[in-house]
Amino acid sequence: MRAGLVLLASMLAAFPAVAEQHHRDPLNDLEIDKLRDAAQEPEARLKLYIEFARTRLENLEKVRADEKAQNRDELTRNALQDFLDVYDELNTNVDTFADRGDDLRKALKPVIEADTEFGSKLRAFKSSLGSRPESQKDFTFLLGSALDAIDAGMKDHRDLLAEQEETFKHKKKDKKHGSE
C-alpha cells in the first residue's frame, strides 16, 4: 500500500513537467520582445498580434501546399493551433485595453479588417479540405474552434468599436462644453 502511494505521488509530481513539454508557445523570442516593447501602446501591440496571426495562417497555407511534407497533418494541426493561440491573445489584449478605458477606435479598424481576412482564409482552407474527407475529419474540431473564435471576435470587435465611437464622441462634447 505504501509503495502504491509513493508511486502515485511521484507520478503526480512528474505530471506538470510532462504537461509543460506538450504546451508550445506560438510566439518566438523576437516576437515576444516586440510585444514587450509595445506593452502600453494598444495600436502598436494589436498590429503586432495581427502580423503574428497572419504569419501563422501563411505557415498553414505553406504546409498544406507542400504535398511532400513529412507529418503534414501534424504540421497542419500545429499551425492551426498556433494561429488560434495568437488570435486568442489578440482578443485578450483588446479586452485588457478596453477594460482600462483606452481609446481603441483607431486600433480596432485594422483588427476588424484582419478578422475578415482571417475568416475568409480559414473558410477557404475548410473548402479545400472538402475534396479530402479523411483530412477534413482530422481538423474539424480545431478548424471549427478557429472559425468560431473569428466570428465571435469579429462581432465583439465591431460592437466595441461602436461602443467606443459613442463613448468618446460624448467625452469630446463634454470636453468642449467644459472649456467654454
C-alpha positions as CSV (number, residue, x, y, z in Angstrom):
1,M,0.0,0.0,0.0
2,R,2.8,2.4,1.0
3,A,4.7,1.6,-2.3
4,G,1.5,2.4,-4.2
5,L,1.1,5.8,-2.6
6,V,4.8,6.6,-3.2
7,L,4.3,5.6,-6.9
8,L,1.2,7.7,-7.2
9,A,2.8,10.7,-5.5
10,S,5.8,10.5,-7.8
11,M,3.6,10.3,-10.9
12,L,1.6,13.3,-9.8
13,A,4.8,15.3,-9.2
14,A,6.0,14.4,-12.7
15,F,2.7,15.3,-14.4
16,P,3.2,19.1,-14.5
17,A,6.6,18.6,-16.2
18,V,5.1,16.3,-18.8
19,A,2.2,18.7,-19.4
20,E,4.6,21.6,-19.9
21,Q,6.6,19.7,-22.5
22,H,3.5,19.4,-24.7
23,H,2.5,23.1,-24.5
24,R,4.2,25.1,-27.1
25,D,4.4,28.9,-27.1
26,P,3.3,30.0,-30.6
27,L,5.5,33.1,-30.3
28,N,9.2,33.2,-30.8
29,D,11.7,35.3,-28.7
30,L,11.8,38.1,-31.2
31,E,8.0,38.4,-31.3
32,I,7.9,38.4,-27.5
33,D,10.4,41.2,-27.4
34,K,8.4,43.3,-29.9
35,L,5.3,42.8,-27.8
36,R,7.1,43.7,-24.6
37,D,8.3,47.0,-26.3
38,A,4.7,47.8,-27.3
39,A,3.2,46.8,-23.9
40,Q,1.5,50.2,-23.2
41,E,0.6,51.1,-26.8
42,P,-2.7,49.5,-27.9
43,E,-2.4,50.3,-31.6
44,A,1.2,49.0,-32.0
45,R,0.6,46.0,-29.8
46,L,-2.6,44.9,-31.7
47,K,-0.9,45.4,-35.0
48,L,1.8,43.1,-33.9
49,Y,-0.7,40.4,-33.0
50,I,-2.4,40.8,-36.4
51,E,1.0,40.4,-38.0
52,F,1.8,37.3,-36.0
53,A,-1.6,35.7,-36.6
54,R,-1.2,36.4,-40.4
55,T,2.2,34.8,-40.3
56,R,0.6,31.7,-38.7
57,L,-2.0,31.5,-41.4
58,E,0.7,31.8,-44.1
59,N,2.5,29.0,-42.4
60,L,-0.7,26.9,-42.6
61,E,-1.0,27.6,-46.3
62,K,2.6,26.6,-46.9
63,V,2.2,23.4,-45.0
64,R,-0.9,22.5,-46.9
65,A,0.7,23.4,-50.3
66,D,3.7,21.1,-49.6
67,E,2.4,17.7,-50.7
68,K,5.8,16.1,-49.8
69,A,5.9,17.4,-46.2
70,Q,6.6,14.8,-43.5
71,N,3.9,14.7,-40.9
72,R,1.7,17.1,-42.9
73,D,-1.4,16.6,-40.8
74,E,0.5,17.2,-37.6
75,L,2.1,20.3,-39.0
76,T,-1.3,21.5,-40.1
77,R,-2.7,20.9,-36.7
78,N,0.2,22.8,-35.1
79,A,-0.2,25.7,-37.5
80,L,-3.9,25.9,-36.8
81,Q,-3.4,25.7,-33.0
82,D,-0.6,28.4,-33.2
83,F,-3.0,30.7,-35.2
84,L,-5.8,30.1,-32.6
85,D,-3.4,30.8,-29.7
86,V,-2.2,34.1,-31.2
87,Y,-5.7,35.1,-32.1
88,D,-6.9,34.4,-28.6
89,E,-4.0,36.6,-27.3
90,L,-5.1,39.3,-29.7
91,N,-8.7,39.2,-28.2
92,T,-7.3,39.1,-24.7
93,N,-5.3,42.3,-25.4
94,V,-8.3,44.0,-26.9
95,D,-10.3,43.2,-23.8
96,T,-7.5,44.4,-21.5
97,F,-7.1,47.7,-23.2
98,A,-10.9,48.2,-23.4
99,D,-11.2,47.4,-19.6
100,R,-8.5,50.1,-18.9
101,G,-10.6,52.6,-20.8
102,D,-8.2,53.2,-23.6
103,D,-9.4,54.8,-26.8
104,L,-9.2,51.9,-29.3
105,R,-11.1,53.4,-32.2
106,K,-8.0,53.7,-34.4
107,A,-6.5,50.4,-33.2
108,L,-9.7,48.4,-33.8
109,K,-10.1,49.2,-37.5
110,P,-7.1,47.0,-38.6
111,V,-8.3,44.3,-36.2
112,I,-11.7,44.2,-37.8
113,E,-10.1,44.1,-41.3
114,A,-7.9,41.3,-40.1
115,D,-11.0,39.4,-38.7
116,T,-12.5,39.5,-42.2
117,E,-9.2,38.4,-43.9
118,F,-8.6,35.6,-41.3
119,G,-12.2,34.3,-41.6
120,S,-12.1,34.1,-45.4
121,K,-8.7,32.4,-45.4
122,L,-9.9,29.8,-42.9
123,R,-13.1,29.2,-44.8
124,A,-11.0,28.7,-48.0
125,F,-8.9,26.2,-46.1
126,K,-12.0,24.4,-44.9
127,S,-13.3,24.3,-48.5
128,S,-10.0,22.9,-49.7
129,L,-10.4,20.0,-47.3
130,G,-13.8,19.1,-48.9
131,S,-12.0,17.1,-51.6
132,R,-10.2,15.1,-48.9
133,P,-12.8,13.8,-46.4
134,E,-10.1,12.0,-44.4
135,S,-8.3,15.3,-43.7
136,Q,-11.5,17.2,-43.0
137,K,-12.4,15.0,-40.0
138,D,-8.8,15.4,-38.7
139,F,-9.2,19.1,-38.4
140,T,-12.9,19.6,-37.8
141,F,-12.7,20.5,-34.1
142,L,-9.7,22.8,-34.3
143,L,-10.9,24.5,-37.5
144,G,-14.4,24.9,-36.1
145,S,-12.9,26.4,-32.9
146,A,-10.8,28.9,-35.0
147,L,-13.8,29.9,-37.1
148,D,-15.9,30.3,-34.0
149,A,-13.2,32.5,-32.4
150,I,-13.0,34.6,-35.6
151,D,-16.8,35.0,-35.9
152,A,-17.1,35.9,-32.2
153,G,-14.1,38.2,-32.3
154,M,-15.5,40.0,-35.3
155,K,-18.8,40.7,-33.6
156,D,-17.1,41.7,-30.4
157,H,-14.6,44.0,-32.1
158,R,-17.4,45.7,-34.1
159,D,-19.6,46.1,-31.1
160,L,-16.6,47.5,-29.1
161,L,-15.8,50.0,-31.9
162,A,-19.4,51.2,-32.0
163,E,-19.4,51.5,-28.2
164,Q,-16.2,53.4,-28.2
165,E,-17.3,55.7,-31.0
166,E,-20.3,56.6,-28.9
167,T,-18.4,56.9,-25.6
168,F,-15.6,59.1,-27.0
169,K,-18.0,61.2,-29.0
170,H,-19.7,62.2,-25.7
171,K,-16.3,62.7,-24.0
172,K,-15.3,65.1,-26.8
173,K,-18.6,67.0,-26.5
174,D,-18.3,67.2,-22.7
175,K,-14.7,68.5,-23.0
176,K,-15.9,71.2,-25.4
177,H,-18.7,72.3,-23.1
178,G,-16.5,72.2,-20.1
179,S,-13.9,74.5,-21.6
180,E,-16.4,77.2,-22.7
